Amino acid sequence: MTTRNSGARRPAGPDPDTTARAGAAGAAATAGGAARRSATTRRGARTASAPPGRRTASAPVLSDRALGRATLARQYLLAPAAPGTLTVEEALTHLVGLQAQNVKPPYHGLAARIADFDPRGLSASMESRAAVRIVTMRSTIHTHTAADALTLRSFVQPALERELHGFRGGLVGVDQDRLVALSRDLVESEPRTMAQLREALLKEWPDADPLALPLVARCRLPLVQVTPRGLWRRSGQVALTTVDRWLGRPLDPEPSAEDAVRRYLAAFGPASVKDMQTWARVTRLREVFERLRPELLTFRDERGTELFDLPDAPRPDADTEAPPRLLPEYDNLLLSHADRSRVVPTEYKGLTWQGNHAYSVLMADGLVAGVWKLDESATAAVVTIEPFAPLGRAQREATLAEGERMLRLLAEPSVTHEVRFGAVRRG
């Protein structure tokens, strides 16, 4: 077992490994350099991109490796945003939120992406209501900016209502419109837990499925988890109110599907229509992509699937270095494409999950390469990394350095910091 004890966190300031790297604008707009104007095809080769609007079976082919590098660049994962160049709210906006079933993943996800990330910054944004925790894409909790919460919740609303179809048997005799109105009154009078909401609704519909009743409220009402839930090292139980009551502003009744496509491609492209539908769980997006076709570039992946992209988005060379990164469980990098070959090797599919539990993930050379965990006590913070295959010496050293960087950002400075390798995890 290889370990490195990094001691207490060093004083705040620029990380010497990242000060020269691209920042917010750099990662999202310049990471590709001159490669923006060309598409990386099979490893090492380039060809001119198909002009916007052209529909052709001979569109340039992007290898899985090239696709991975493009998405990593847009996710600030080729190089974390340089100190002082990216705020928490700017990151949340560009990334279109961060999945957040648990409290810590958004903090870990931003630490992987921002060189000088301070967890207290995200916590402060939530406490001031500039950021919120709300159900959006894939019917999962995401941390969004307030502005995105009001827009994206409306965008995914049809998908959330479809989710209720599977619970119709437990809602016989239930007036859902009345249930929604009653639920709104309850949570807006004071934040309620799901258990409290369920108890109140069962008084009105005692013969209904106890699980289905609050699910109607969850899917049809834009409910946010109020603070202190989600705050750094404070948190609390889940209590809910409506996003419009919490923010004092109404939902956007007519969100732009075109804007949603552009933002998805900026954060996750190049991508197919099916990729975006997987990300949002919103259907019938083909017609939106077709309306945008004149302004987009088109490519194909190694399997022939048509991909769309923004003309000025970064598409780095396939051989661009991709240093190790430690991502949290449920990171959107791993969940936002129908075809995840760009970041998940075939032989490692399924190794980052066990039942309903997801592991935090080690990325190496742009691909899933293992899992990791952070254990904290009153005296120590320990990152343990379990690769899926032995790492070479240089990659092992780079992984240790990334673990140390994460500890400097996330662990208490008063405790000892240690990064260690566990046994190779072979599934």
C-alpha positions in Angstrom: 0.0 0.0 0.0 1.5 3.3 -1.1 0.7 6.3 1.1 1.6 9.9 1.3 0.9 12.1 4.3 0.4 15.6 3.2 0.0 17.1 6.7 -2.3 19.9 7.5 -3.6 22.0 4.7 -1.2 24.6 3.4 -2.1 28.3 3.5 -4.7 29.4 1.0 -3.3 30.6 -2.3 -2.6 29.5 -5.9 -1.9 25.8 -6.4 1.5 25.6 -8.2 0.2 22.8 -10.3 -2.7 24.8 -11.6 -1.9 28.5 -11.7 -0.8 28.3 -15.3 -3.8 26.3 -16.5 -6.8 27.5 -18.3 -9.5 29.2 -16.2 -13.2 29.6 -16.6 -13.1 31.0 -20.0 -10.1 29.0 -20.9 -11.6 25.6 -20.1 -14.9 26.4 -21.8 -13.7 28.5 -24.6 -10.0 28.1 -25.3 -9.0 24.6 -24.2 -9.2 23.5 -27.7 -7.0 26.3 -29.1 -6.7 26.0 -32.8 -8.4 22.6 -32.6 -11.8 24.5 -32.3 -11.7 25.0 -36.0 -11.1 21.4 -36.7 -12.4 18.1 -35.5 -10.1 15.5 -34.1 -10.9 12.2 -35.9 -9.2 8.9 -35.4 -6.3 9.3 -33.0 -3.8 11.9 -34.2 -5.6 12.9 -37.4 -7.7 16.0 -38.2 -10.2 17.0 -40.8 -12.2 20.1 -41.4 -15.6 20.2 -39.6 -18.7 20.0 -41.6 -20.1 23.5 -42.1 -23.1 24.5 -39.9 -26.4 23.2 -41.4 -24.9 20.5 -43.6 -26.6 17.1 -43.3 -24.3 14.5 -44.6 -23.5 10.8 -44.0 -19.8 11.7 -44.6 -19.6 14.1 -41.6 -16.2 14.0 -39.9 -15.8 11.1 -37.4 -14.8 11.8 -33.9 -13.1 9.0 -32.0 -14.3 8.1 -28.5 -11.0 9.5 -27.2 -11.6 12.8 -29.0 -15.1 13.0 -27.7 -13.9 12.4 -24.2 -11.3 15.2 -24.5 -13.9 17.6 -25.8 -16.3 16.9 -22.9 -13.6 17.0 -20.3 -12.5 20.5 -21.6 -16.0 21.8 -21.2 -16.3 20.3 -17.8 -13.2 22.0 -16.5 -11.6 18.6 -16.0 -8.7 18.8 -18.4 -7.5 21.7 -16.3 -9.3 23.1 -13.3 -10.3 26.8 -13.7 -7.3 28.9 -12.6 -7.5 30.8 -9.3 -9.7 33.8 -9.4 -11.2 33.1 -12.8 -14.4 31.2 -12.0 -17.1 31.8 -9.3 -19.3 29.1 -7.9 -22.3 30.5 -9.6 -20.5 30.8 -12.9 -19.5 27.2 -12.7 -23.0 26.0 -11.8 -24.4 28.0 -14.7 -21.9 26.6 -17.3 -22.3 23.0 -16.0 -26.1 23.4 -16.0 -26.0 22.3 -12.3 -24.5 19.4 -10.4 -26.3 16.2 -9.4 -26.8 16.3 -5.6 -28.7 13.3 -4.1 -26.2 13.6 -1.3 -24.9 16.7 0.3 -21.1 16.4 -0.4 -21.0 15.5 -4.2 -21.5 19.1 -5.4 -18.7 20.3 -3.2 -16.4 17.5 -4.4 -17.4 18.1 -8.0 -16.5 21.7 -7.8 -13.2 21.0 -6.0 -12.2 18.8 -9.0 -13.0 21.6 -11.4 -11.9 24.9 -9.7 -8.2 25.2 -8.5 -9.0 27.5 -5.6 -12.5 26.2 -4.7 -13.6 27.1 -1.2 -16.6 25.0 0.0 -17.8 27.9 2.0 -18.5 29.7 -1.3 -21.1 27.2 -2.4 -22.5 27.0 1.1 -22.8 30.8 1.1 -24.6 30.8 -2.2 -27.1 28.3 -0.9 -27.6 30.2 2.3 -28.2 33.5 0.4 -30.6 31.6 -2.0 -28.4 32.3 -5.0 -28.2 28.5 -5.4 -30.8 25.9 -4.5 -31.3 22.1 -4.4 -34.3 21.0 -6.6 -35.5 18.1 -8.6 -34.7 18.6 -12.3 -32.9 16.4 -14.8 -33.6 12.7 -14.6 -35.9 13.3 -11.7 -33.0 13.8 -9.4 -31.9 16.5 -7.0 -29.5 19.0 -8.6 -27.8 22.0 -7.2 -28.6 24.9 -9.5 -28.4 28.7 -9.5 -31.6 30.4 -8.6 -32.1 31.5 -12.2 -31.6 28.0 -13.6 -33.9 26.5 -11.0 -36.8 28.7 -12.3 -36.1 27.8 -15.9 -34.9 24.2 -15.9 -37.6 22.9 -13.6 -40.2 24.1 -16.2 -38.2 22.5 -19.0 -38.2 19.0 -17.5 -41.7 19.2 -16.1 -43.3 17.0 -18.7 -40.8 14.2 -17.9 -41.6 14.5 -14.2 -45.3 14.2 -14.8 -44.7 11.1 -16.9 -43.1 9.5 -13.9 -46.5 9.5 -12.2 -48.0 7.0 -14.7 -46.4 4.1 -12.9 -48.2 5.1 -9.7 -51.7 5.4 -11.0 -52.9 2.2 -9.3 -52.2 3.8 -5.9 -54.0 7.0 -6.7 -57.4 5.8 -7.6 -60.0 8.2 -6.3 -57.4 10.9 -5.6 -58.1 14.3 -7.1 -54.5 15.2 -8.1 -55.2 18.9 -8.7 -56.7 19.2 -5.2 -53.7 17.3 -3.8 -51.3 19.7 -5.5 -53.2 22.7 -4.2 -53.3 21.3 -0.6 -49.6 20.4 -0.8 -48.7 23.9 -1.9 -50.6 25.4 1.0 -48.9 23.0 3.4 -45.3 23.6 2.3 -45.7 27.3 1.8 -47.2 27.8 5.2 -43.9 26.3 6.6 -41.3 23.9 5.1 -42.3 20.3 5.5 -40.5 17.0 5.4 -41.8 14.3 3.1 -43.0 12.4 6.1 -45.0 15.3 7.3 -46.5 15.9 3.9 -47.4 12.2 3.6 -49.1 12.2 7.0 -51.2 15.3 6.1 -52.2 13.9 2.7 -53.2 10.5 4.1 -55.8 12.2 6.3 -57.5 13.3 3.1 -57.0 10.1 1.1 -56.5 7.3 3.7 -57.0 4.5 1.1 -54.3 5.8 -1.3 -50.8 4.5 -1.6 -48.8 6.3 1.1 -45.8 6.5 -1.1 -47.7 7.8 -4.2 -49.3 10.7 -2.5 -46.2 12.8 -1.7 -44.7 11.7 -5.0 -47.5 13.6 -6.8 -46.4 16.8 -4.9 -42.8 16.1 -5.7 -43.4 15.7 -9.4 -46.0 18.4 -10.0 -44.8 21.1 -7.6 -41.3 22.7 -7.9 -40.1 21.8 -4.4 -36.7 23.0 -3.1 -34.8 21.6 -0.1 -34.5 24.6 2.2 -31.3 25.3 4.1 -29.6 24.3 6.3 -29.9 21.2 4.1 -26.9 21.2 1.8 -24.7 23.7 3.8 -21.1 22.8 4.3 -20.5 20.9 7.5 -23.9 22.0 8.8 -26.7 20.5 6.7 -29.9 19.1 8.2 -32.9 17.0 7.3 -34.8 17.5 4.1 -37.5 20.1 4.4 -39.4 21.4 1.4 -41.1 24.5 0.1 -41.9 25.8 -3.4 -39.1 27.4 -5.3 -41.2 30.4 -6.1 -41.9 31.0 -2.4 -38.2 30.4 -1.5 -36.9 32.7 -4.2 -39.8 35.2 -4.4 -40.0 34.8 -8.1 -42.2 32.7 -10.4 -41.1 29.8 -12.6 -40.5 30.6 -16.2 -43.7 29.3 -17.8 -42.2 29.0 -21.3 -38.5 28.0 -21.1 -36.6 27.9 -24.4 -35.8 24.4 -25.6 -33.3 25.9 -28.0 -31.4 27.5 -25.2 -31.4 24.3 -23.3 -29.9 22.5 -26.3 -27.2 25.1 -26.7 -26.3 24.9 -23.0 -26.2 21.2 -23.0 -23.8 21.1 -25.9 -21.7 23.8 -24.3 -21.3 21.6 -21.2 -21.4 18.0 -22.6 -21.0 18.1 -26.4 -20.4 17.0 -29.0 -23.6 14.9 -28.5 -26.5 13.2 -30.1 -30.2 13.9 -29.7 -30.4 10.7 -27.7 -27.6 11.9 -25.4 -29.4 15.0 -24.5 -32.7 13.1 -24.0 -30.8 10.8 -21.6 -29.4 13.8 -19.7 -32.8 15.6 -19.3 -35.1 12.6 -19.7 -37.1 15.0 -21.9 -38.4 13.4 -25.2 -39.1 14.8 -28.7 -36.0 16.9 -28.9 -35.2 15.9 -32.4 -37.3 18.7 -33.8 -35.5 21.2 -31.6 -32.1 20.0 -32.9 -33.4 20.2 -36.5 -34.5 23.9 -35.9 -30.9 24.6 -34.7 -29.2 22.6 -37.4 -28.3 25.7 -39.5 -26.2 27.0 -36.6 -24.6 23.8 -35.4 -21.7 21.6 -36.7 -22.3 17.9 -37.3 -20.0 14.9 -36.7 -20.4 11.2 -36.3 -19.0 8.9 -33.6 -17.2 5.6 -34.2 -20.6 3.8 -34.4 -22.0 6.2 -37.0 -24.3 8.2 -34.7 -24.9 11.8 -35.7 -23.5 14.3 -33.2 -24.1 18.0 -32.9 -21.9 20.7 -31.6 -21.5 24.5 -31.2 -19.1 25.8 -33.8 -16.9 27.6 -31.3 -16.8 25.0 -28.6 -13.5 23.4 -27.7 -12.5 20.2 -29.4 -9.0 19.5 -28.2 -6.7 17.0 -30.0 -7.3 13.4 -28.9 -3.8 13.2 -27.5 -4.3 16.2 -25.2 -3.1 15.3 -21.7 -6.0 14.4 -19.3 -4.5 14.4 -15.7 -6.2 12.3 -13.0 -9.3 13.7 -11.4 -11.3 12.5 -8.4 -15.0 12.9 -9.1 -17.9 12.4 -6.7 -20.6 9.8 -6.9 -23.3 10.7 -9.4 -21.2 13.2 -11.3 -22.9 14.4 -14.4 -19.9 13.6 -16.5 -20.8 10.0 -16.2 -24.6 10.3 -16.5 -25.3 12.7 -19.3 -24.9 10.7 -22.4 -26.8 7.6 -23.8 -23.4 6.3 -25.1 -20.8 6.8 -22.4 -17.9 5.2 -24.3 -16.1 8.6 -24.3 -15.4 8.3 -20.6 -16.3 4.7 -19.5 -14.3 1.8 -20.8 -16.4 -1.2 -21.8 -14.5 -3.5 -19.3 -15.3 -1.2 -16.4 -19.0 -0.7 -17.0 -20.9 -1.4 -13.8 -17.9 -1.2 -11.5 -18.7 2.2 -10.1 -22.0 1.0 -8.7 -23.2 -1.6 -6.2 -26.9 -2.0 -6.0 -28.3 1.6 -5.6 -25.0 2.9 -4.3 -22.6 4.8 -6.5 -18.9 5.1 -5.7 -16.8 8.2 -6.2 -14.7 7.8 -9.3 -11.1 8.1 -10.3 -10.5 9.4 -13.8 -7.1 8.6 -15.4 -6.1 9.6 -19.0 -9.7 10.8 -19.4 -11.4 7.5 -18.5 -12.9 5.9 -15.5 -10.1 4.0 -13.9 -11.1 3.3 -10.3 -13.0 4.4 -7.2 -12.0 6.5 -4.2 -13.4 7.6 -0.8 -12.7 10.3 1.7 -12.8 9.3 5.4 -12.6 12.1 8.0 -12.2 12.0 11.8 -11.3 14.5 14.5 -7.6 14.0 13.8 -7.2 12.9 10.2 -8.6 13.1 6.6 -7.7 10.1 4.4 -8.3 9.7 0.7 -8.2 6.0 -0.3 -7.9 5.2 -4.0 -8.7 1.8 -5.5 -7.7 1.6 -9.2 -9.3 -1.0 -11.5 -5.9 -1.9 -12.9 -2.3 -1.1 -11.7 -1.3 2.4 -12.5 2.1 3.3 -14.1 4.6 5.2 -11.9 3.9 8.6 -13.5 0.1 8.2 -13.3 0.3 7.0 -9.7 2.3 10.1 -8.7 -0.1 12.3 -10.5 -3.0 10.6 -8.8 -1.4 11.1 -5.4 -0.9 14.8 -6.2 -4.5 15.2 -7.2 -5.6 13.5 -4.0 -3.5 15.9 -2.0 -5.0 18.9 -3.9 -8.5 17.7 -3.1 -7.6 17.3 0.6 -6.2 20.9 0.7 -9.6 22.1 -0.6 -12.0 19.9 1.3 -10.4 18.7 4.5 -10.0 20.6 7.7 -6.6 22.3 7.8 -6.1 21.3 11.5 -6.0 17.6 10.9 -3.4 15.4 9.1 -4.0 14.7 5.4 -3.1 11.3 3.9 -3.6 9.9 0.4 -3.2 6.1 0.1 -3.8 3.4 -2.5 -5.9 0.4 -1.6 -5.9 -2.9 -3.3 -6.6 -3.0 -7.1 -10.4 -3.4 -7.4 -11.2 -6.0 -10.0 -15.0 -6.0 -9.8 
